[in-house]
Amino acid sequence: MRESRPTGRASVPPHRSTGGRTRPQSSAEDPWDDVAPGSARIPPTVRPSGGAVRGSARVQPGGGGHGGRSPGGRGQAGAGGQGARGQSARGPSGRPSGRRPASGSGGGRGGGPTRPRGTVRSGRPRPRWGRIALVVSGMLAFVLIVCGMSTWLYVRALDIGRTDAFSSLGDGRPVKEVEGSFNILLLGSDSRDPENRDEEARTDTIMMLHVNKAHDAAALISVPRDLYVHVPKNPSGGEGDTDAKINAAFAWGGSPLMVATIEEMTRVRIDHVALIDFDGLRSVVDALGGVDMMVEEDTTSIHGNQRFWPRGMNHFSGDAALDYIRQRKQFTEGDFARIRHQQQFLRAMLDKAADSGTLTSPFKLKSFVDSLSAAMVVDQDFKIVDMAVQFRNLRSSNLTFLTSPNLGDDFQGGESVILPDQERSRKMYDAVNKDRLAAWIKANPPKN
């Protein structure tokens, strides 16, 4: 018989061999980490590489529970039987050890799953399943909210108004020279502007947004609505093929004729079109919690409400912001002052959306996108979600505001117009087409 190595602690004497096999030990004889002082410790059983536990009987086929018996005879149950009942909870003296065996051990009837023999309980506290369940539930709820919000944004993007801006243009459009960069024509309509009652369906704001190939910088070029240009032949057969203020193109032929006019003037290919109802932007501003803008001089609204904005930084609600960017007649620069204020307004909106956490908060983003979608109509191929991903790093710090080069006011056909600077315009828009606008801006820094 193998000698047992002294451990300095009391141990259970080895059982005598019966019929060439040892009497099985109870599966409850696992080590206990914290026993009462003076009580015996039961040494851990050791499983050799051969697979059988030293000093224990091999389990015969069908030998589990009450039915299986070891060859040693009556009363010597197989693994999970009752042969060792009573011993597992007592030390060698036969006295109780002060610790109840773990439930599910081989010493009990109908116990649950047992811990594998040879393992030692670590002594660490049991997991707090209530807290774990709470954390898991919270994580699951967050995932569901984010996934649900993503689905909502996708559906909302499909729900936005659409316009056919390109199908009627035919051949002869400018060739795109640099893949990866893109140009969006932004057309703003302000049907409720008190100053526009005599101008039916004309765009008040015309801008070209150029995004470079790397998508890390952009330029927003404002085109004065009174810029005197050639309006090409109308694809729909209406008025056209004449010189006029550029905003007449939209009144005569909608977005297709406006795209054709811009492309003829700039020789830049337009990739997308977005029509924005300025009156609808009031809800966008309110969804952001208002915006902050610098007012250049004391200004009183001429639209009957007598709003007053002192010089300096002002906080604007949606109503106040739209009222301010409509003002032009009391400024010496006229429409150029309004263009500058519109650019400042868009810069303020962009900064507020980025700084207020709107783009990262599902709930704020929902309100923002819902308001923006209600105020916009885009071309058939404009993918809102894709654009949002491409614009995620766009801030006012990497967005440059420009105005289409011009020679100032003039009179044509008895009305006030703005003449384009043909030479400077050609150079700037050529830089746009070749995606070299950053170099052009460095050589020709904007005044505003």
C-alpha positions as CSV (number, residue, x, y, z in Angstrom):
1,M,0.0,0.0,0.0
2,R,1.3,3.5,-0.9
3,E,2.5,5.6,2.0
4,S,0.8,8.8,2.5
5,R,2.9,11.9,2.8
6,P,2.5,13.6,6.2
7,T,0.9,17.0,5.9
8,G,0.8,18.1,9.5
9,R,-3.0,17.8,9.4
10,A,-5.4,15.1,10.2
11,S,-6.5,13.1,7.2
12,V,-8.9,10.3,6.5
13,P,-7.1,6.9,6.6
14,P,-7.1,5.0,3.3
15,H,-9.8,2.4,2.9
16,R,-8.8,-1.2,2.7
17,S,-9.0,-2.9,-0.7
18,T,-11.9,-5.2,-1.2
19,G,-11.8,-7.6,-4.0
20,G,-8.8,-5.9,-5.6
21,R,-10.5,-2.5,-5.8
22,T,-10.7,0.2,-3.2
23,R,-13.9,1.3,-1.5
24,P,-15.1,4.5,-3.2
25,Q,-14.7,7.8,-1.3
26,S,-17.7,10.1,-1.1
27,S,-17.7,12.9,-3.6
28,A,-18.4,15.2,-0.7
29,E,-14.8,14.9,0.4
30,D,-13.7,18.2,-1.1
31,P,-11.3,20.5,0.7
32,W,-12.9,23.2,2.8
33,D,-11.2,26.5,3.0
34,D,-12.6,27.8,6.3
35,V,-13.2,25.2,8.9
36,A,-13.8,25.7,12.6
37,P,-10.7,25.9,14.8
38,G,-9.6,22.6,16.0
39,S,-11.6,20.6,13.5
40,A,-10.1,18.3,11.0
41,R,-9.3,19.2,7.4
42,I,-10.0,16.7,4.7
43,P,-7.2,16.5,2.2
44,P,-8.0,17.1,-1.5
45,T,-8.3,14.0,-3.7
46,V,-5.8,13.8,-6.5
47,R,-6.6,12.7,-9.9
48,P,-3.7,11.0,-11.6
49,S,-3.1,11.1,-15.4
50,G,-4.7,7.7,-15.7
51,G,-8.1,9.2,-15.0
52,A,-9.1,7.3,-11.8
53,V,-9.0,9.0,-8.4
54,R,-6.5,7.5,-6.1
55,G,-8.1,5.4,-3.4
56,S,-11.5,5.3,-5.2
57,A,-13.3,2.7,-7.1
58,R,-13.8,3.0,-10.9
59,V,-17.4,3.6,-11.8
60,Q,-19.0,0.6,-13.6
61,P,-21.3,1.0,-16.5
62,G,-24.8,1.8,-15.1
63,G,-23.3,2.5,-11.7
64,G,-24.8,5.9,-11.0
65,G,-27.4,6.9,-8.4
66,H,-28.8,4.0,-6.3
67,G,-28.8,1.2,-8.8
68,G,-25.0,0.8,-9.6
69,R,-22.9,-1.2,-7.1
70,S,-19.2,-1.7,-6.9
71,P,-17.7,-5.2,-6.9
72,G,-17.0,-4.9,-3.2
73,G,-20.4,-6.1,-2.2
74,R,-23.4,-4.9,-0.5
75,G,-23.5,-1.3,0.7
76,Q,-20.6,-0.1,-1.4
77,A,-22.4,2.1,-3.9
78,G,-20.8,3.5,-7.1
79,A,-20.3,7.1,-7.8
80,G,-23.2,9.1,-6.7
81,G,-24.5,6.3,-4.4
82,Q,-24.9,6.2,-0.6
83,G,-22.0,4.0,0.4
84,A,-20.1,6.8,2.0
85,R,-23.1,8.6,3.6
86,G,-22.5,10.1,6.9
87,Q,-18.7,10.2,6.6
88,S,-18.5,13.2,4.3
89,A,-19.6,15.7,6.9
90,R,-17.5,14.3,9.7
91,G,-13.8,14.3,10.5
92,P,-11.8,11.2,11.5
93,S,-13.1,11.4,15.0
94,G,-16.7,11.0,13.8
95,R,-17.7,14.3,15.2
96,P,-19.4,16.8,12.9
97,S,-16.9,19.2,11.3
98,G,-19.1,22.2,11.8
99,R,-19.6,22.6,8.0
100,R,-22.5,21.2,6.0
101,P,-21.4,19.5,2.8
102,A,-22.2,21.3,-0.4
103,S,-25.6,20.5,-1.9
104,G,-25.4,18.3,-4.9
105,S,-22.6,16.1,-3.6
106,G,-22.5,12.4,-3.9
107,G,-23.5,12.0,-0.3
108,G,-27.0,13.4,-0.8
109,R,-30.1,12.0,-2.5
110,G,-31.1,13.5,-5.8
111,G,-28.4,16.2,-5.6
112,G,-27.7,18.7,-8.4
113,P,-24.6,18.8,-10.6
114,T,-21.4,18.0,-8.8
115,R,-18.2,20.0,-8.8
116,P,-15.5,17.9,-10.6
117,R,-13.2,16.0,-8.2
118,G,-9.8,17.5,-7.8
119,T,-10.9,21.1,-8.0
120,V,-10.4,23.4,-5.1
121,R,-12.9,26.2,-4.2
122,S,-11.1,29.5,-4.6
123,G,-12.5,31.1,-1.5
124,R,-13.7,34.1,-3.5
125,P,-17.2,35.3,-2.8
126,R,-19.9,33.9,-5.0
127,P,-21.0,36.2,-7.9
128,R,-23.8,38.6,-7.2
129,W,-26.2,37.3,-9.8
130,G,-28.7,40.1,-9.2
131,R,-26.1,42.7,-10.0
132,I,-24.9,40.8,-13.1
133,A,-28.4,40.4,-14.4
134,L,-29.0,44.1,-13.9
135,V,-25.8,45.1,-15.8
136,V,-26.6,42.6,-18.6
137,S,-30.2,43.9,-18.8
138,G,-28.9,47.5,-19.1
139,M,-26.5,46.6,-21.8
140,L,-29.2,44.8,-23.7
141,A,-31.6,47.8,-23.4
142,F,-28.8,50.1,-24.7
143,V,-28.2,47.9,-27.7
144,L,-31.9,47.7,-28.5
145,I,-32.2,51.5,-28.3
146,V,-29.2,52.1,-30.6
147,C,-30.3,49.4,-33.1
148,G,-33.8,50.8,-33.0
149,M,-32.6,54.3,-33.5
150,S,-30.4,53.2,-36.4
151,T,-33.4,51.5,-38.0
152,W,-35.5,54.6,-37.4
153,L,-32.9,56.8,-39.1
154,Y,-32.7,54.5,-42.1
155,V,-36.5,54.5,-42.4
156,R,-36.7,58.3,-41.9
157,A,-34.0,58.8,-44.6
158,L,-36.2,56.8,-47.0
159,D,-39.2,59.0,-46.0
160,I,-37.6,62.3,-47.1
161,G,-39.0,64.2,-50.1
162,R,-37.3,63.5,-53.4
163,T,-36.9,65.4,-56.6
164,D,-35.8,64.4,-60.1
165,A,-33.0,66.9,-60.7
166,F,-30.8,65.2,-63.4
167,S,-32.7,62.8,-65.7
168,S,-33.8,65.6,-68.1
169,L,-30.4,67.2,-68.5
170,G,-29.1,64.8,-71.2
171,D,-25.5,64.9,-72.5
172,G,-23.1,67.7,-72.4
173,R,-22.7,67.9,-68.7
174,P,-19.3,68.6,-67.2
175,V,-17.0,65.7,-66.7
176,K,-16.0,64.7,-63.2
177,E,-12.2,65.0,-63.0
178,V,-11.5,63.7,-59.5
179,E,-13.3,60.7,-58.1
180,G,-14.0,60.8,-54.3
181,S,-14.7,64.5,-54.1
182,F,-18.3,65.6,-54.6
183,N,-20.4,68.7,-55.0
184,I,-23.9,69.4,-53.5
185,L,-26.1,72.2,-54.8
186,L,-28.0,73.7,-51.9
187,L,-31.1,75.7,-52.8
188,G,-32.9,77.6,-50.1
189,S,-36.5,78.8,-50.5
190,D,-38.1,81.2,-48.1
191,S,-41.7,81.5,-49.2
192,R,-42.7,83.3,-46.0
193,D,-40.1,86.1,-46.3
194,P,-42.1,89.4,-46.3
195,E,-39.7,90.7,-48.9
196,N,-40.4,87.9,-51.4
197,R,-44.1,88.5,-52.1
198,D,-43.4,89.7,-55.6
199,E,-41.0,86.9,-56.5
200,E,-42.9,83.6,-57.1
201,A,-41.0,80.4,-56.5
202,R,-37.6,81.9,-56.7
203,T,-34.7,80.6,-54.7
204,D,-33.4,83.0,-52.1
205,T,-30.2,81.0,-51.3
206,I,-27.9,79.3,-53.7
207,M,-24.8,77.5,-52.4
208,M,-22.4,74.9,-53.7
209,L,-20.9,72.6,-51.1
210,H,-17.6,71.1,-52.2
211,V,-16.1,68.3,-50.2
212,N,-12.6,67.2,-51.0
213,K,-11.4,63.7,-51.9
214,A,-10.2,63.0,-48.4
215,H,-13.5,64.1,-46.9
216,D,-11.7,66.1,-44.2
217,A,-12.3,69.6,-45.6
218,A,-15.1,71.4,-47.4
219,A,-16.0,74.8,-48.8
220,L,-19.4,76.4,-49.0
221,I,-19.6,78.8,-52.0
222,S,-22.6,81.2,-51.9
223,V,-23.9,82.4,-55.3
224,P,-25.7,85.8,-55.1
225,R,-29.3,85.3,-56.2
226,D,-29.1,88.4,-58.4
227,L,-26.0,87.2,-60.2
228,Y,-26.6,88.0,-63.9
229,V,-25.9,84.9,-66.0
230,H,-27.0,83.0,-69.1
231,V,-29.9,80.6,-68.3
232,P,-29.7,77.7,-70.8
233,K,-32.5,76.1,-72.7
234,N,-35.2,74.8,-70.4
235,P,-35.4,70.9,-70.4
236,S,-39.1,71.1,-69.7
237,G,-39.7,73.4,-72.7
238,G,-40.5,76.5,-70.7
239,E,-38.8,79.9,-70.6
240,G,-35.0,79.8,-70.8
241,D,-32.0,80.3,-73.2
242,T,-31.6,83.9,-72.1
243,D,-29.6,86.2,-69.7
244,A,-31.3,86.8,-66.4
245,K,-30.8,86.7,-62.6
246,I,-29.7,83.3,-61.7
247,N,-32.6,82.6,-59.3
248,A,-35.0,82.9,-62.3
249,A,-33.8,79.5,-63.5
250,F,-35.6,77.8,-60.6
251,A,-38.8,79.7,-61.2
252,W,-38.8,78.7,-64.9
253,G,-37.6,75.1,-64.7
254,G,-37.2,73.9,-61.2
255,S,-34.1,72.1,-59.9
256,P,-33.2,70.6,-63.4
257,L,-32.8,74.1,-65.0
258,M,-31.0,75.4,-61.9
259,V,-28.5,72.5,-62.1
260,A,-28.0,73.2,-65.8
261,T,-27.5,76.9,-65.2
262,I,-24.9,76.3,-62.4
263,E,-23.0,73.7,-64.4
264,E,-22.9,76.0,-67.5
265,M,-21.6,78.9,-65.4
266,T,-19.0,76.9,-63.4
267,R,-18.2,73.9,-65.6
268,V,-18.4,71.9,-62.3
269,R,-20.4,68.7,-62.3
270,I,-23.1,68.7,-59.6
271,D,-23.5,65.3,-57.8
272,H,-26.4,66.0,-55.6
273,V,-29.2,68.6,-54.9
274,A,-30.9,69.5,-51.7
275,L,-33.8,72.0,-51.5
276,I,-34.2,73.5,-48.1
277,D,-37.3,75.3,-46.9
278,F,-35.9,78.1,-44.7
279,D,-39.2,78.3,-42.8
280,G,-38.8,74.7,-41.8
281,L,-35.3,75.4,-40.4
282,R,-36.9,77.1,-37.4
283,S,-37.7,73.6,-35.9
284,V,-34.2,72.4,-36.7
285,V,-32.8,75.4,-34.7
286,D,-35.2,74.7,-31.8
287,A,-34.3,71.0,-31.8
288,L,-30.7,72.2,-31.2
289,G,-31.8,74.4,-28.4
290,G,-31.1,77.6,-30.3
291,V,-27.8,78.9,-31.8
292,D,-25.3,81.6,-30.9
293,M,-24.3,84.2,-33.5
294,M,-22.2,87.3,-33.6
295,V,-24.1,90.4,-34.6
296,E,-21.9,93.0,-36.4
297,E,-24.0,96.1,-35.6
298,D,-27.1,97.0,-33.6
299,T,-30.0,95.7,-35.7
300,T,-33.7,96.2,-35.6
301,S,-36.0,93.9,-37.6
302,I,-37.9,95.7,-40.4
303,H,-40.5,92.9,-40.6
304,G,-42.9,94.4,-38.2
305,N,-42.0,92.5,-35.0
306,Q,-39.5,95.1,-33.9
307,R,-37.0,92.5,-32.7
308,F,-33.7,94.1,-31.6
309,W,-30.3,92.5,-31.6
310,P,-27.4,94.4,-30.0
311,R,-23.9,94.3,-31.4
312,G,-22.0,91.3,-30.0
313,M,-22.9,87.6,-29.3
314,N,-26.6,86.9,-29.3
315,H,-28.6,83.7,-28.7
316,F,-31.2,83.0,-31.3
317,S,-34.3,80.8,-31.3
318,G,-35.6,79.4,-34.5
319,D,-38.0,82.3,-35.2
320,A,-35.4,84.9,-34.3
321,A,-32.7,83.3,-36.4
322,L,-34.8,83.2,-39.5
323,D,-35.9,86.8,-39.0
324,Y,-32.3,87.9,-38.7
325,I,-30.9,86.2,-41.8
326,R,-33.8,87.7,-43.8
327,Q,-32.7,91.2,-43.1
328,R,-31.0,93.0,-46.0
329,K,-32.5,96.4,-46.9
330,Q,-31.3,98.2,-43.8
331,F,-27.7,97.1,-44.5
332,T,-25.4,99.2,-46.8
333,E,-24.1,95.9,-48.4
334,G,-27.7,94.7,-49.1
335,D,-27.8,91.1,-50.3
336,F,-24.0,90.6,-49.6
337,A,-24.7,91.3,-45.9
338,R,-27.5,88.7,-46.0
339,I,-25.3,86.2,-47.6
340,R,-22.7,86.7,-44.9
341,H,-25.4,86.3,-42.2
342,Q,-26.6,83.1,-43.8
343,Q,-23.1,81.7,-43.7
344,Q,-22.7,82.7,-40.1
345,F,-26.0,81.0,-39.3
346,L,-25.0,77.7,-41.0
347,R,-21.7,77.8,-39.1
348,A,-23.5,78.3,-35.8
349,M,-25.8,75.4,-36.6
350,L,-22.9,73.1,-37.4
351,D,-21.0,74.0,-34.2
352,K,-24.1,73.6,-32.1
353,A,-24.9,70.2,-33.5
354,A,-21.3,69.1,-32.9
355,D,-20.8,70.6,-29.4
356,S,-24.2,69.8,-27.9
357,G,-23.8,66.1,-28.4
358,T,-26.7,66.0,-30.9
359,L,-24.8,63.8,-33.3
360,T,-23.9,61.2,-30.6
361,S,-27.1,61.2,-28.5
362,P,-29.8,58.9,-30.1
363,F,-32.7,60.9,-28.6
364,K,-31.3,64.4,-29.7
365,L,-30.3,63.0,-33.1
366,K,-33.9,61.7,-33.6
367,S,-35.4,65.2,-33.0
368,F,-32.7,66.9,-35.2
369,V,-33.0,64.5,-38.1
370,D,-36.8,64.5,-37.9
371,S,-36.8,68.3,-38.2
372,L,-34.2,68.4,-40.9
373,S,-35.9,65.8,-43.0
374,A,-39.2,67.7,-42.8
375,A,-37.4,70.8,-44.2
376,M,-35.5,69.2,-47.0
377,V,-36.2,67.7,-50.5
378,V,-33.2,65.9,-52.1
379,D,-32.4,64.2,-55.4
380,Q,-33.2,60.5,-56.0
381,D,-29.7,59.2,-55.3
382,F,-29.0,61.3,-52.2
383,K,-28.3,58.9,-49.4
384,I,-28.8,60.7,-46.1
385,V,-27.2,58.0,-43.9
386,D,-24.1,57.8,-46.2
387,M,-23.8,61.6,-46.2
388,A,-24.1,61.6,-42.4
389,V,-21.1,59.2,-42.2
390,Q,-19.0,61.3,-44.6
391,F,-19.8,64.5,-42.7
392,R,-19.2,63.1,-39.2
393,N,-15.8,64.9,-38.9
394,L,-17.0,68.2,-40.5
395,R,-16.7,71.2,-38.2
396,S,-16.7,74.9,-38.9
397,S,-12.9,74.8,-38.4
398,N,-12.5,72.8,-41.6
399,L,-15.3,74.4,-43.5
400,T,-14.4,77.5,-45.5
401,F,-17.2,80.0,-46.6
402,L,-16.7,81.7,-50.0
403,T,-18.8,83.9,-52.3
404,S,-18.8,83.4,-56.0
405,P,-16.4,86.1,-57.5
406,N,-18.3,89.1,-58.8
407,L,-17.9,92.7,-59.9
408,G,-20.7,94.1,-57.7
409,D,-24.0,95.8,-58.6
410,D,-25.1,96.9,-62.0
411,F,-28.3,97.6,-63.9
412,Q,-29.5,95.4,-66.7
413,G,-32.9,95.7,-68.4
414,G,-34.0,98.3,-65.8
415,E,-33.3,96.1,-62.8
416,S,-30.5,95.9,-60.3
417,V,-28.2,92.9,-60.8
418,I,-24.8,91.6,-59.8
419,L,-22.2,91.0,-62.5
420,P,-19.9,88.0,-62.3
421,D,-16.2,88.3,-62.3
422,Q,-15.6,85.9,-65.2
423,E,-11.8,85.5,-64.9
424,R,-11.7,84.9,-61.2
425,S,-14.7,82.7,-61.3
426,R,-13.1,80.5,-64.0
427,K,-10.0,80.0,-61.9
428,M,-11.9,79.3,-58.7
429,Y,-14.3,76.8,-60.2
430,D,-11.5,75.1,-62.1
431,A,-9.8,74.6,-58.7
432,V,-13.1,73.0,-57.5
433,N,-13.2,70.7,-60.4
434,K,-9.6,69.6,-59.9
435,D,-10.0,69.3,-56.1
436,R,-7.4,72.0,-55.6
437,L,-9.6,74.5,-53.9
438,A,-7.4,74.6,-50.7
439,A,-4.5,75.9,-52.7
440,W,-6.7,78.5,-54.4
441,I,-8.1,79.7,-51.0
442,K,-4.6,80.0,-49.6
443,A,-3.7,82.3,-52.5
444,N,-7.0,84.1,-52.4
445,P,-8.1,84.2,-48.7
446,P,-11.7,85.2,-48.2
447,K,-12.5,88.6,-46.8
448,N,-15.3,87.5,-44.5
